[in-house]
Amino acid sequence: MQRQEQTGLPIRYVDRGEGPVLVLLHGFVGSADYWERVVPLLEGHFRCIVPDLRGHGESEAPEGPYTIEQLADDVLNLLDALGIEQVVLLGHSMGGYTALSFAERYPERLRAFGLVHSMPLPDDVAGKEKRTAVAERVLREGTKPFVEQSAPNWFAPNAATRMPAELDRVLQIGYGTKPVGAAGAALAMRERPDRGHVIRDSQLPILLIAGSEDGIAPPEKAFAAENAHTSKFVIEGSGHMSLFEAPQELARHIASFAESL
Ligand code: MLT
């Protein structure tokens, strides 16, 4: 566990392995720990840099609202502080929204990028209202009730009986998110624009991974934009959380994509 404080907001990150650099971004109310079952499967061949995004884990949680652009800029500052020029950037869900913002503005810093259970589409009107409600709720009640209610729905059905340890781990990570951080990030997601053009216009290789049982970013949304350099995979039976539900299959897709570059 390390911390970058040279420029911008202090960011805690995990730095494991050696080789071509993979930067792995977590989703909403997650942390670097979201990747804890995947990194051990990749670190033999890649250097994995896994930050806690602004407002999450042990990184700083300033007053929000945040923007997705700020989350992406924190990643840029981290790469600058580490002296890393080019990476493969992969983001889970909110981390995917962040990866798209990064790819839109800093493509020269990427060898490739990818979305894991994420999508280029913005929130619709009802979705934006839910974000506002989530931000107000976590500030009012703390993060725990929201995470307790939501996390079981991020997995494919019956997670509590099929994979109680994995569900419990996701709950514990979520409970650790500071309310001000969760609220700031919910409002950042509310304001994110459509970034389909980032995928359609990119000259970079792109990896898109969806879960067949994902209710948040189902395959039709995850694959809403593509181009000739896009590799698409559906993890059968996985919900929104293949990082916990199918880490081996997820790591296999990431490794073979990154090795092919
Ligand atoms: C996430 O996992 O980051 C969120 O579920 C994404 C979202 O709500 O759009």
Residues whose N, C-alpha, C, O or C-beta is under 5 A from the ligand:
A	BS01	MLT	G27 F28 H92 S93 M94 I216
